Amino acid sequence: MAAFKFRLESVVNLKRRAEDIRKTELAEAREDLGKKESHLVNLFEHRTECQDRSTIGLASSNLDVPGKLVYYAYMERLADEIADQTCNVEKSREDMETKRELLLESSREKKALEKLKHRMQERFTRSEKRIEQASLDETAGNLHGRRGNGKLHWTKEL
């Protein structure tokens, strides 16, 4: 019996490697998004803390105008940094979504090739069984033809 050899096995292996690479890329994109979201949350918390401290400080103390200007400039810079980080988070989400779509496409391609391989392997197995059955039928027919009407005659040799 001959062994099954799938001609597109190298393509299947290539698709598997591509899928693994895309899984790794997606994991890296998720990690990057997590870091950026965490940084954004930290910025919001820092801004809230600064606002809380400054509200109490500005009301109770006699800060001069330059001190207030420095505070407002810092808060404005912090707001700009939050806006920039929000844009970074959105870009990371889009990048992650793109990588997820690429992974899905790669998975579909790999599954299609594996399904084709499975079908061809089943077809090969059926064909081999038919050939084997035909061989057995021929052997049985030859045996039947030699012995007569299908009865085996055993003779004892002395």
N, C-alpha and C positions, 0 to 999 in steps of 0.2 A: 504494500500500500504506500503510495506516494504521500509526502508531507505537504500540507497546505502552505503556500507561500503567497502572501499578499503583496502585489506589485507596488502598492502605494504606502507601504510600511514606513518608508523614509519620510513621506509627507505627513503621516500621522504623528511620527516622532517630532517632526518640526512643529506641528500645531500644538503638541503637548508642551514643548519647550516655550513656545510663544505664549501659551496660556499661563505657564508658571511665571514667566517674566512679567506678564500683565498683572498677575496676582500680587507679585512683589511691588510693582509700581503703585497699584491701588492701595496696598497696605502703607506704603511710604506717604502717599497723598493723604490718607486718613490721619496718619500720625502728624503730618505737617498741619493739617486743618485743626487737629486737636490742640497743638501748641499755639497756633494763632488765635484760636477761640479763647484759650486759657489766658493768653496775654491781653486780649481785649477785655475779658472779665476783670483782670487785675487793674487795667487802666480805669475802668468804671469804678471799681472799689476805691482806687487811689483818689480819683476825682471827688467821690462822695466824702471820703475822709477829709480831704482838703477843704471842701465846702463847709463841712461841719465845724472843723477847727477855725476856719476863717470867719464864719458867721459869729461864733462866740468871741473870737479875738477882735474882730472889727467893731463889734458893738461895745465891748468893755474897755478897749484901750484907745489911746489917742495916737493911732498910727498917722504918720505924716503922709502927705500926698505921694512922694516917691515910693514909699512902702506899699501904698495901695496900688500904684501903677505897676509895681513889680508883681504883686499878687495877681492882678487882672491879666497881665501879660503871660504869667505862668499858666493861669487857667485857660487862656486862649490857646496857648501852645499845646496844652493837654487836650483840649477839645479838637485841635487839628490832628494830633496824634491818634486820638480815638477815631476820627473820621478816616484817616489813612489806614488804620488797622482794620476798620470795618470793611473797607475796600479790599484789603488783603484777604480777609476771611471770605468774602464773596468770590474772589478770584480762585481761592483754594477750593471752595465748594464746586465751582464750575470745572476746575481741573480734575477734582475727584470724580465728578459726574461723567466727564469725558473718559477718564480711565476706566470707570465702571462699565460704560457702554462698550469700550474696546474689549474689555474682558468678556462681556456677554457675547459679543460677536465672535471672539476667538473660541469661546466655549462651544458655541453653536457649530462652528466649522469643524472643530475636533469631534464633536458628537456625531455629526453627519458622516465623517469619514470612518469613525468607529462602527457606526451602524452599517455602513456599506461593507466594511471588513467582516462584520458578523454575518451579514446576509450571504456574502460570497463564500465564507467558511461553511455555512450551513449548506449552500448549494454544492460545494465541493464534497462535503460529507455524504450528502444524498447520492451524488454521482458515484462516489466510491462504493457506497452500499449497493447501488444498482449493479455496478460492475461485478462486485463480489457475489451478489445473488445470481447474476447471469452465469458466472463461472460455476457456482454450486449447482444451478439448474442443469448446466451442460454436463457436469460430472455425473449427476443423478441420471440424466437421460442416457448417457453412455453406459452407465452401469445397468440401467433398465434394458437397453437394447442388447447387451451382451448376454444377459441372463434369461431373456425370454419375456414373458408377460408380466413382469414386475415382481415375480416371486423369486426369491433367492433359493437356490438349490445348493445345499451343502452336501458335499460328499466326503466321506471319510476315506482317507487314503491309508492304505495298509502298508 
